[in-house]
């Protein structure tokens, strides 16, 4: 997960949450923080169709809408974010051992997805 600052300038990694606990985490987080919207990465194929995993993202999003109906959800193409995250870790000098940890890739990928959304909104 990633969050942005109040001015919506920069995305920052928040945490990696186990899939089974993410809805509870979001409910608790939204009770403490002012959340304007959710940005969710949508897995796409190279020809811009939904990938096989998109059905899981849609099912999750439906649960999220039922739980927090007043908070809108925006979907953004997440193609290549894992490879972009890996490249960012290499460029940042992260050790190979740390790059293998999936949670690190997920945090950076979430940050890339949110930052992409913020940049699209500014255009």
N, CA, C and O atoms as a GROMACS GRO file, in nm:
protein
  492
    1UNK      N    1   0.083  -0.118   0.000
    1UNK     CA    2   0.000   0.000   0.000
    1UNK      C    3   0.087   0.124   0.000
    1UNK      O    4   0.200   0.124   0.047
    2UNK      N    5   0.028   0.228  -0.055
    2UNK     CA    6   0.097   0.356  -0.060
    2UNK      C    7  -0.003   0.466  -0.027
    2UNK      O    8  -0.124   0.448  -0.041
    3UNK      N    9   0.048   0.578   0.017
    3UNK     CA   10  -0.035   0.694   0.050
    3UNK      C   11   0.030   0.818  -0.013
    3UNK      O   12   0.144   0.814  -0.059
    4UNK      N   13  -0.046   0.926  -0.014
    4UNK     CA   14   0.008   1.050  -0.065
    4UNK      C   15  -0.004   1.158   0.042
    4UNK      O   16  -0.076   1.143   0.140
    5UNK      N   17   0.067   1.265   0.021
    5UNK     CA   18   0.063   1.379   0.113
    5UNK      C   19  -0.066   1.458   0.090
    5UNK      O   20  -0.134   1.436  -0.011
    6UNK      N   21  -0.101   1.548   0.180
    6UNK     CA   22  -0.226   1.625   0.165
    6UNK      C   23  -0.235   1.705   0.035
    6UNK      O   24  -0.345   1.730  -0.015
    7UNK      N   25  -0.121   1.747  -0.019
    7UNK     CA   26  -0.122   1.824  -0.144
    7UNK      C   27  -0.123   1.734  -0.268
    7UNK      O   28  -0.129   1.784  -0.380
    8UNK      N   29  -0.117   1.604  -0.247
    8UNK     CA   30  -0.120   1.505  -0.356
    8UNK      C   31  -0.005   1.524  -0.454
    8UNK      O   32  -0.024   1.521  -0.576
    9UNK      N   33   0.113   1.544  -0.397
    9UNK     CA   34   0.231   1.565  -0.480
    9UNK      C   35   0.313   1.437  -0.497
    9UNK      O   36   0.356   1.404  -0.607
   10UNK      N   37   0.332   1.366  -0.386
   10UNK     CA   38   0.421   1.249  -0.392
   10UNK      C   39   0.359   1.130  -0.318
   10UNK      O   40   0.297   1.144  -0.213
   11UNK      N   41   0.378   1.014  -0.378
   11UNK     CA   42   0.332   0.889  -0.317
   11UNK      C   43   0.444   0.831  -0.232
   11UNK      O   44   0.562   0.842  -0.266
   12UNK      N   45   0.405   0.768  -0.122
   12UNK     CA   46   0.501   0.707  -0.029
   12UNK      C   47   0.450   0.569   0.009
   12UNK      O   48   0.330   0.551   0.030
   13UNK      N   49   0.539   0.473   0.017
   13UNK     CA   50   0.500   0.338   0.060
   13UNK      C   51   0.448   0.343   0.202
   13UNK      O   52   0.505   0.411   0.288
   14UNK      N   53   0.341   0.271   0.228
   14UNK     CA   54   0.283   0.265   0.362
   14UNK      C   55   0.319   0.134   0.428
   14UNK      O   56   0.386   0.132   0.531
   15UNK      N   57   0.274   0.024   0.371
   15UNK     CA   58   0.296  -0.107   0.433
   15UNK      C   59   0.258  -0.216   0.335
   15UNK      O   60   0.191  -0.189   0.234
   16UNK      N   61   0.298  -0.337   0.364
   16UNK     CA   62   0.252  -0.454   0.291
   16UNK      C   63   0.160  -0.530   0.385
   16UNK      O   64   0.200  -0.568   0.495
   17UNK      N   65   0.038  -0.551   0.341
   17UNK     CA   66  -0.064  -0.613   0.424
   17UNK      C   67  -0.101  -0.748   0.364
   17UNK      O   68  -0.120  -0.760   0.243
   18UNK      N   69  -0.109  -0.849   0.449
   18UNK     CA   70  -0.153  -0.981   0.405
   18UNK      C   71  -0.292  -0.970   0.343
   18UNK      O   72  -0.379  -0.901   0.396
   19UNK      N   73  -0.310  -1.038   0.233
   19UNK     CA   74  -0.437  -1.033   0.159
   19UNK      C   75  -0.558  -1.060   0.247
   19UNK      O   76  -0.663  -0.998   0.230
   20UNK      N   77  -0.546  -1.152   0.340
   20UNK     CA   78  -0.659  -1.188   0.426
   20UNK      C   79  -0.693  -1.080   0.528
   20UNK      O   80  -0.800  -1.083   0.588
   21UNK      N   81  -0.604  -0.984   0.546
   21UNK     CA   82  -0.624  -0.879   0.647
   21UNK      C   83  -0.643  -0.740   0.588
   21UNK      O   84  -0.662  -0.643   0.662
   22UNK      N   85  -0.638  -0.729   0.457
   22UNK     CA   86  -0.636  -0.597   0.395
   22UNK      C   87  -0.765  -0.519   0.417
   22UNK      O   88  -0.760  -0.398   0.440
   23UNK      N   89  -0.881  -0.583   0.410
   23UNK     CA   90  -1.006  -0.510   0.430
   23UNK      C   91  -1.018  -0.458   0.573
   23UNK      O   92  -1.060  -0.344   0.595
   24UNK      N   93  -0.980  -0.539   0.670
   24UNK     CA   94  -0.981  -0.493   0.810
   24UNK      C   95  -0.883  -0.378   0.830
   24UNK      O   96  -0.913  -0.282   0.900
   25UNK      N   97  -0.767  -0.389   0.767
   25UNK     CA   98  -0.667  -0.283   0.777
   25UNK      C   99  -0.723  -0.152   0.720
   25UNK      O  100  -0.711  -0.047   0.782
   26UNK      N  101  -0.785  -0.160   0.602
   26UNK     CA  102  -0.838  -0.040   0.538
   26UNK      C  103  -0.951   0.023   0.619
   26UNK      O  104  -0.961   0.145   0.629
   27UNK      N  105  -1.034  -0.060   0.676
   27UNK     CA  106  -1.144  -0.008   0.758
   27UNK      C  107  -1.088   0.068   0.878
   27UNK      O  108  -1.133   0.179   0.909
   28UNK      N  109  -0.990   0.010   0.944
   28UNK     CA  110  -0.927   0.075   1.060
   28UNK      C  111  -0.853   0.201   1.016
   28UNK      O  112  -0.862   0.305   1.083
   29UNK      N  113  -0.781   0.194   0.907
   29UNK     CA  114  -0.705   0.308   0.857
   29UNK      C  115  -0.798   0.424   0.825
   29UNK      O  116  -0.770   0.539   0.859
   30UNK      N  117  -0.909   0.394   0.758
   30UNK     CA  118  -1.004   0.499   0.718
   30UNK      C  119  -1.076   0.561   0.839
   30UNK      O  120  -1.126   0.673   0.830
   31UNK      N  121  -1.082   0.489   0.948
   31UNK     CA  122  -1.144   0.546   1.068
   31UNK      C  123  -1.051   0.646   1.136
   31UNK      O  124  -1.097   0.730   1.215
   32UNK      N  125  -0.920   0.638   1.107
   32UNK     CA  126  -0.821   0.728   1.168
   32UNK      C  127  -0.775   0.838   1.074
   32UNK      O  128  -0.738   0.947   1.119
   33UNK      N  129  -0.776   0.811   0.946
   33UNK     CA  130  -0.721   0.904   0.847
   33UNK      C  131  -0.830   0.951   0.751
   33UNK      O  132  -0.928   0.880   0.728
   34UNK      N  133  -0.812   1.068   0.696
   34UNK     CA  134  -0.904   1.122   0.597
   34UNK      C  135  -0.865   1.064   0.461
   34UNK      O  136  -0.767   1.108   0.401
   35UNK      N  137  -0.941   0.968   0.413
   35UNK     CA  138  -0.911   0.902   0.286
   35UNK      C  139  -1.009   0.954   0.182
   35UNK      O  140  -1.130   0.937   0.195
   36UNK      N  141  -0.956   1.018   0.079
   36UNK     CA  142  -1.038   1.078  -0.026
   36UNK      C  143  -1.080   0.976  -0.131
   36UNK      O  144  -1.192   0.982  -0.182
   37UNK      N  145  -0.991   0.882  -0.162
   37UNK     CA  146  -1.018   0.782  -0.266
   37UNK      C  147  -0.918   0.667  -0.254
   37UNK      O  148  -0.813   0.680  -0.190
   38UNK      N  149  -0.954   0.557  -0.316
   38UNK     CA  150  -0.862   0.443  -0.329
   38UNK      C  151  -0.816   0.437  -0.474
   38UNK      O  152  -0.895   0.463  -0.566
   39UNK      N  153  -0.690   0.404  -0.494
   39UNK     CA  154  -0.636   0.380  -0.626
   39UNK      C  155  -0.592   0.234  -0.628
   39UNK      O  156  -0.509   0.192  -0.548
   40UNK      N  157  -0.650   0.159  -0.719
   40UNK     CA  158  -0.626   0.014  -0.725
   40UNK      C  159  -0.563  -0.020  -0.859
   40UNK      O  160  -0.611   0.022  -0.964
   41UNK      N  161  -0.455  -0.096  -0.854
   41UNK     CA  162  -0.390  -0.142  -0.976
   41UNK      C  163  -0.472  -0.251  -1.042
   41UNK      O  164  -0.510  -0.349  -0.977
   42UNK      N  165  -0.497  -0.234  -1.172
   42UNK     CA  166  -0.572  -0.334  -1.248
   42UNK      C  167  -0.475  -0.409  -1.340
   42UNK      O  168  -0.412  -0.348  -1.426
   43UNK      N  169  -0.465  -0.541  -1.320
   43UNK     CA  170  -0.374  -0.619  -1.405
   43UNK      C  171  -0.427  -0.629  -1.549
   43UNK      O  172  -0.541  -0.670  -1.572
   44UNK      N  173  -0.344  -0.592  -1.642
   44UNK     CA  174  -0.380  -0.593  -1.784
   44UNK      C  175  -0.280  -0.678  -1.862
   44UNK      O  176  -0.167  -0.700  -1.819
   45UNK      N  177  -0.326  -0.726  -1.977
   45UNK     CA  178  -0.237  -0.796  -2.069
   45UNK      C  179  -0.170  -0.694  -2.160
   45UNK      O  180  -0.206  -0.576  -2.157
   46UNK      N  181  -0.076  -0.738  -2.240
   46UNK     CA  182  -0.005  -0.646  -2.329
   46UNK      C  183  -0.098  -0.582  -2.431
   46UNK      O  184  -0.070  -0.472  -2.479
   47UNK      N  185  -0.210  -0.649  -2.465
   47UNK     CA  186  -0.304  -0.590  -2.561
   47UNK      C  187  -0.415  -0.511  -2.490
   47UNK      O  188  -0.520  -0.484  -2.549
   48UNK      N  189  -0.390  -0.474  -2.366
   48UNK     CA  190  -0.476  -0.385  -2.286
   48UNK      C  191  -0.610  -0.447  -2.243
   48UNK      O  192  -0.703  -0.374  -2.208
   49UNK      N  193  -0.620  -0.577  -2.246
   49UNK     CA  194  -0.737  -0.644  -2.191
   49UNK      C  195  -0.709  -0.681  -2.046
   49UNK      O  196  -0.594  -0.688  -2.004
   50UNK      N  197  -0.816  -0.704  -1.970
   50UNK     CA  198  -0.797  -0.750  -1.832
   50UNK      C  199  -0.725  -0.884  -1.832
   50UNK      O  200  -0.756  -0.972  -1.913
   51UNK      N  201  -0.630  -0.900  -1.742
   51UNK     CA  202  -0.559  -1.027  -1.731
   51UNK      C  203  -0.644  -1.125  -1.649
   51UNK      O  204  -0.751  -1.089  -1.599
   52UNK      N  205  -0.596  -1.245  -1.636
   52UNK     CA  206  -0.665  -1.348  -1.558
   52UNK      C  207  -0.684  -1.303  -1.413
   52UNK      O  208  -0.785  -1.336  -1.351
   53UNK      N  209  -0.589  -1.228  -1.358
   53UNK     CA  210  -0.596  -1.184  -1.220
   53UNK      C  211  -0.692  -1.067  -1.197
   53UNK      O  212  -0.723  -1.034  -1.083
   54UNK      N  213  -0.739  -1.006  -1.303
   54UNK     CA  214  -0.830  -0.891  -1.290
   54UNK      C  215  -0.957  -0.929  -1.216
   54UNK      O  216  -1.014  -0.847  -1.145
   55UNK      N  217  -1.004  -1.053  -1.232
   55UNK     CA  218  -1.128  -1.094  -1.163
   55UNK      C  219  -1.111  -1.088  -1.011
   55UNK      O  220  -1.207  -1.061  -0.940
   56UNK      N  221  -0.990  -1.114  -0.962
   56UNK     CA  222  -0.965  -1.107  -0.818
   56UNK      C  223  -0.965  -0.962  -0.770
   56UNK      O  224  -1.014  -0.931  -0.661
   57UNK      N  225  -0.911  -0.874  -0.852
   57UNK     CA  226  -0.909  -0.732  -0.818
   57UNK      C  227  -1.052  -0.678  -0.816
   57UNK      O  228  -1.088  -0.599  -0.729
   58UNK      N  229  -1.132  -0.719  -0.913
   58UNK     CA  230  -1.272  -0.674  -0.919
   58UNK      C  231  -1.351  -0.727  -0.799
   58UNK      O  232  -1.432  -0.654  -0.742
   59UNK      N  233  -1.328  -0.852  -0.761
   59UNK     CA  234  -1.398  -0.909  -0.645
   59UNK      C  235  -1.358  -0.834  -0.517
   59UNK      O  236  -1.444  -0.803  -0.434
   60UNK      N  237  -1.230  -0.805  -0.503
   60UNK     CA  238  -1.183  -0.728  -0.388
   60UNK      C  239  -1.248  -0.590  -0.388
   60UNK      O  240  -1.294  -0.543  -0.284
   61UNK      N  241  -1.251  -0.526  -0.502
   61UNK     CA  242  -1.306  -0.391  -0.511
   61UNK      C  243  -1.453  -0.388  -0.475
   61UNK      O  244  -1.500  -0.292  -0.412
   62UNK      N  245  -1.527  -0.491  -0.513
   62UNK     CA  246  -1.669  -0.499  -0.476
   62UNK      C  247  -1.686  -0.508  -0.325
   62UNK      O  248  -1.776  -0.446  -0.268
   63UNK      N  249  -1.601  -0.584  -0.260
   63UNK     CA  250  -1.605  -0.593  -0.113
   63UNK      C  251  -1.570  -0.458  -0.050
   63UNK      O  252  -1.632  -0.416   0.048
   64UNK      N  253  -1.472  -0.391  -0.107
   64UNK     CA  254  -1.430  -0.261  -0.056
   64UNK      C  255  -1.543  -0.158  -0.071
   64UNK      O  256  -1.566  -0.078   0.020
   65UNK      N  257  -1.612  -0.160  -0.183
   65UNK     CA  258  -1.724  -0.068  -0.205
   65UNK      C  259  -1.835  -0.093  -0.104
   65UNK      O  260  -1.894   0.002  -0.051
   66UNK      N  261  -1.864  -0.219  -0.077
   66UNK     CA  262  -1.968  -0.251   0.021
   66UNK      C  263  -1.927  -0.206   0.161
   66UNK      O  264  -2.012  -0.159   0.238
   67UNK      N  265  -1.801  -0.218   0.194
   67UNK     CA  266  -1.752  -0.184   0.327
   67UNK      C  267  -1.740  -0.032   0.346
   67UNK      O  268  -1.774   0.020   0.452
   68UNK      N  269  -1.692   0.037   0.244
   68UNK     CA  270  -1.669   0.182   0.252
   68UNK      C  271  -1.730   0.250   0.128
   68UNK      O  272  -1.657   0.299   0.042
   69UNK      N  273  -1.863   0.252   0.120
   69UNK     CA  274  -1.928   0.299  -0.003
   69UNK      C  275  -1.908   0.447  -0.035
   69UNK      O  276  -1.926   0.487  -0.149
   70UNK      N  277  -1.871   0.527   0.062
   70UNK     CA  278  -1.856   0.671   0.037
   70UNK      C  279  -1.720   0.708  -0.022
   70UNK      O  280  -1.698   0.823  -0.060
   71UNK      N  281  -1.629   0.612  -0.030
   71UNK     CA  282  -1.494   0.640  -0.082
   71UNK      C  283  -1.482   0.583  -0.223
   71UNK      O  284  -1.492   0.462  -0.242
   72UNK      N  285  -1.462   0.669  -0.323
   72UNK     CA  286  -1.452   0.620  -0.461
   72UNK      C  287  -1.325   0.539  -0.486
   72UNK      O  288  -1.224   0.554  -0.416
   73UNK      N  289  -1.334   0.454  -0.586
   73UNK     CA  290  -1.219   0.372  -0.627
   73UNK      C  291  -1.182   0.410  -0.769
   73UNK      O  292  -1.267   0.420  -0.857
   74UNK      N  293  -1.053   0.432  -0.791
   74UNK     CA  294  -1.000   0.459  -0.924
   74UNK      C  295  -0.909   0.343  -0.961
   74UNK      O  296  -0.827   0.299  -0.880
   75UNK      N  297  -0.923   0.294  -1.083
   75UNK     CA  298  -0.839   0.184  -1.130
   75UNK      C  299  -0.733   0.239  -1.224
   75UNK      O  300  -0.758   0.328  -1.304
   76UNK      N  301  -0.613   0.183  -1.210
   76UNK     CA  302  -0.502   0.225  -1.297
   76UNK      C  303  -0.427   0.101  -1.344
   76UNK      O  304  -0.407   0.006  -1.268
   77UNK      N  305  -0.386   0.105  -1.467
   77UNK     CA  306  -0.312  -0.005  -1.529
   77UNK      C  307  -0.184  -0.030  -1.450
   77UNK      O  308  -0.106   0.062  -1.427
   78UNK      N  309  -0.164  -0.154  -1.408
   78UNK     CA  310  -0.045  -0.185  -1.329
   78UNK      C  311   0.060  -0.263  -1.407
   78UNK      O  312   0.154  -0.317  -1.349
   79UNK      N  313   0.043  -0.268  -1.539
   79UNK     CA  314   0.144  -0.340  -1.619
   79UNK      C  315   0.283  -0.283  -1.595
   79UNK      O  316   0.302  -0.162  -1.587
   80UNK      N  317   0.377  -0.370  -1.583
   80UNK     CA  318   0.520  -0.339  -1.572
   80UNK      C  319   0.560  -0.276  -1.439
   80UNK      O  320   0.677  -0.242  -1.422
   81UNK      N  321   0.469  -0.260  -1.343
   81UNK     CA  322   0.509  -0.196  -1.218
   81UNK      C  323   0.607  -0.281  -1.138
   81UNK      O  324   0.695  -0.227  -1.071
   82UNK      N  325   0.593  -0.414  -1.144
   82UNK     CA  326   0.689  -0.498  -1.071
   82UNK      C  327   0.829  -0.486  -1.128
   82UNK      O  328   0.927  -0.479  -1.053
   83UNK      N  329   0.840  -0.483  -1.261
   83UNK     CA  330   0.974  -0.468  -1.321
   83UNK      C  331   1.027  -0.327  -1.297
   83UNK      O  332   1.148  -0.310  -1.279
   84UNK      N  333   0.940  -0.226  -1.297
   84UNK     CA  334   0.983  -0.090  -1.265
   84UNK      C  335   1.031  -0.083  -1.120
   84UNK      O  336   1.129  -0.015  -1.090
   85UNK      N  337   0.961  -0.152  -1.031
   85UNK     CA  338   1.001  -0.154  -0.891
   85UNK      C  339   1.137  -0.220  -0.874
   85UNK      O  340   1.221  -0.170  -0.800
   86UNK      N  341   1.158  -0.331  -0.941
   86UNK     CA  342   1.287  -0.399  -0.934
   86UNK      C  343   1.399  -0.310  -0.986
   86UNK      O  344   1.506  -0.303  -0.926
   87UNK      N  345   1.374  -0.242  -1.097
   87UNK     CA  346   1.475  -0.151  -1.152
   87UNK      C  347   1.504  -0.037  -1.055
   87UNK      O  348   1.619   0.005  -1.041
   88UNK      N  349   1.401   0.013  -0.988
   88UNK     CA  350   1.420   0.121  -0.890
   88UNK      C  351   1.503   0.072  -0.772
   88UNK      O  352   1.588   0.146  -0.721
   89UNK      N  353   1.480  -0.052  -0.730
   89UNK     CA  354   1.558  -0.106  -0.618
   89UNK      C  355   1.705  -0.122  -0.657
   89UNK      O  356   1.794  -0.094  -0.578
   90UNK      N  357   1.728  -0.168  -0.779
   90UNK     CA  358   1.866  -0.184  -0.826
   90UNK      C  359   1.934  -0.047  -0.836
   90UNK      O  360   2.046  -0.029  -0.790
   91UNK      N  361   1.863   0.050  -0.896
   91UNK     CA  362   1.918   0.184  -0.911
   91UNK      C  363   1.944   0.249  -0.775
   91UNK      O  364   2.037   0.329  -0.761
   92UNK      N  365   1.863   0.215  -0.676
   92UNK     CA  366   1.880   0.270  -0.542
   92UNK      C  367   1.983   0.198  -0.459
   92UNK      O  368   2.009   0.236  -0.344
   93UNK      N  369   2.045   0.094  -0.516
   93UNK     CA  370   2.151   0.024  -0.447
   93UNK      C  371   2.103  -0.078  -0.344
   93UNK      O  372   2.180  -0.118  -0.256
   94UNK      N  373   1.976  -0.121  -0.353
   94UNK     CA  374   1.925  -0.220  -0.258
   94UNK      C  375   1.996  -0.353  -0.278
   94UNK      O  376   2.019  -0.396  -0.391
   95UNK      N  377   2.030  -0.417  -0.169
   95UNK     CA  378   2.099  -0.545  -0.174
   95UNK      C  379   2.010  -0.652  -0.238
   95UNK      O  380   1.887  -0.646  -0.229
   96UNK      N  381   2.074  -0.748  -0.304
   96UNK     CA  382   2.002  -0.854  -0.374
   96UNK      C  383   1.909  -0.929  -0.279
   96UNK      O  384   1.797  -0.965  -0.318
   97UNK      N  385   1.952  -0.953  -0.156
   97UNK     CA  386   1.870  -1.023  -0.057
   97UNK      C  387   1.740  -0.946  -0.032
   97UNK      O  388   1.633  -1.006  -0.024
   98UNK      N  389   1.749  -0.815  -0.020
   98UNK     CA  390   1.632  -0.732   0.006
   98UNK      C  391   1.542  -0.721  -0.118
   98UNK      O  392   1.420  -0.708  -0.105
   99UNK      N  393   1.602  -0.727  -0.238
   99UNK     CA  394   1.523  -0.722  -0.362
   99UNK      C  395   1.439  -0.848  -0.380
   99UNK      O  396   1.335  -0.844  -0.445
  100UNK      N  397   1.483  -0.959  -0.322
  100UNK     CA  398   1.409  -1.085  -0.335
  100UNK      C  399   1.284  -1.088  -0.248
  100UNK      O  400   1.194  -1.168  -0.271
  101UNK      N  401   1.277  -1.001  -0.149
  101UNK     CA  402   1.163  -0.999  -0.059
  101UNK      C  403   1.043  -0.936  -0.131
  101UNK      O  404   1.046  -0.819  -0.167
  102UNK      N  405   0.938  -1.016  -0.150
  102UNK     CA  406   0.822  -0.973  -0.228
  102UNK      C  407   0.758  -0.848  -0.169
  102UNK      O  408   0.709  -0.764  -0.244
  103UNK      N  409   0.756  -0.836  -0.038
  103UNK     CA  410   0.695  -0.720   0.025
  103UNK      C  411   0.758  -0.589  -0.019
  103UNK      O  412   0.690  -0.488  -0.033
  104UNK      N  413   0.890  -0.591  -0.043
  104UNK     CA  414   0.958  -0.471  -0.089
  104UNK      C  415   0.914  -0.434  -0.231
  104UNK      O  416   0.891  -0.316  -0.261
  105UNK      N  417   0.904  -0.533  -0.316
  105UNK     CA  418   0.856  -0.508  -0.453
  105UNK      C  419   0.714  -0.455  -0.449
  105UNK      O  420   0.680  -0.362  -0.522
  106UNK      N  421   0.629  -0.515  -0.365
  106UNK     CA  422   0.490  -0.472  -0.355
  106UNK      C  423   0.478  -0.327  -0.308
  106UNK      O  424   0.397  -0.252  -0.362
  107UNK      N  425   0.557  -0.289  -0.209
  107UNK     CA  426   0.553  -0.150  -0.160
  107UNK      C  427   0.591  -0.052  -0.269
  107UNK      O  428   0.524   0.050  -0.289
  108UNK      N  429   0.698  -0.082  -0.339
  108UNK     CA  430   0.744   0.009  -0.444
  108UNK      C  431   0.645   0.009  -0.560
  108UNK      O  432   0.620   0.114  -0.619
  109UNK      N  433   0.591  -0.106  -0.594
  109UNK     CA  434   0.490  -0.112  -0.700
  109UNK      C  435   0.368  -0.028  -0.665
  109UNK      O  436   0.316   0.046  -0.749
  110UNK      N  437   0.322  -0.038  -0.541
  110UNK     CA  438   0.208   0.042  -0.496
  110UNK      C  439   0.238   0.190  -0.506
  110UNK      O  440   0.152   0.270  -0.544
  111UNK      N  441   0.359   0.226  -0.472
  111UNK     CA  442   0.400   0.366  -0.480
  111UNK      C  443   0.402   0.414  -0.626
  111UNK      O  444   0.360   0.526  -0.655
  112UNK      N  445   0.450   0.331  -0.715
  112UNK     CA  446   0.453   0.364  -0.858
  112UNK      C  447   0.311   0.381  -0.911
  112UNK      O  448   0.284   0.475  -0.986
  113UNK      N  449   0.222   0.292  -0.873
  113UNK     CA  450   0.081   0.299  -0.918
  113UNK      C  451   0.018   0.429  -0.870
  113UNK      O  452  -0.046   0.499  -0.948
  114UNK      N  453   0.034   0.460  -0.743
  114UNK     CA  454  -0.026   0.582  -0.689
  114UNK      C  455   0.037   0.706  -0.752
  114UNK      O  456  -0.034   0.801  -0.786
  115UNK      N  457   0.169   0.708  -0.767
  115UNK     CA  458   0.236   0.823  -0.828
  115UNK      C  459   0.188   0.842  -0.971
  115UNK      O  460   0.168   0.956  -1.015
  116UNK      N  461   0.170   0.735  -1.045
  116UNK     CA  462   0.119   0.745  -1.182
  116UNK      C  463  -0.020   0.807  -1.184
  116UNK      O  464  -0.050   0.892  -1.268
  117UNK      N  465  -0.104   0.765  -1.091
  117UNK     CA  466  -0.239   0.821  -1.080
  117UNK      C  467  -0.232   0.970  -1.049
  117UNK      O  468  -0.303   1.050  -1.112
  118UNK      N  469  -0.148   1.009  -0.954
  118UNK     CA  470  -0.135   1.150  -0.918
  118UNK      C  471  -0.090   1.234  -1.038
  118UNK      O  472  -0.140   1.344  -1.060
  119UNK      N  473   0.004   1.182  -1.115
  119UNK     CA  474   0.052   1.254  -1.232
  119UNK      C  475  -0.056   1.265  -1.338
  119UNK      O  476  -0.066   1.368  -1.404
  120UNK      N  477  -0.136   1.161  -1.356
  120UNK     CA  478  -0.247   1.168  -1.452
  120UNK      C  479  -0.348   1.273  -1.411
  120UNK      O  480  -0.404   1.343  -1.496
  121UNK      N  481  -0.372   1.285  -1.281
  121UNK     CA  482  -0.469   1.384  -1.232
  121UNK      C  483  -0.422   1.527  -1.253
  121UNK      O  484  -0.503   1.618  -1.268
  122UNK      N  485  -0.291   1.547  -1.253
  122UNK     CA  486  -0.236   1.681  -1.272
  122UNK      C  487  -0.242   1.727  -1.416
  122UNK      O  488  -0.240   1.846  -1.444
  123UNK      N  489  -0.249   1.632  -1.509
  123UNK     CA  490  -0.250   1.666  -1.653
  123UNK      C  491  -0.383   1.717  -1.697
  123UNK      O  492  -0.400   1.751  -1.814
   0.00000   0.00000   0.00000
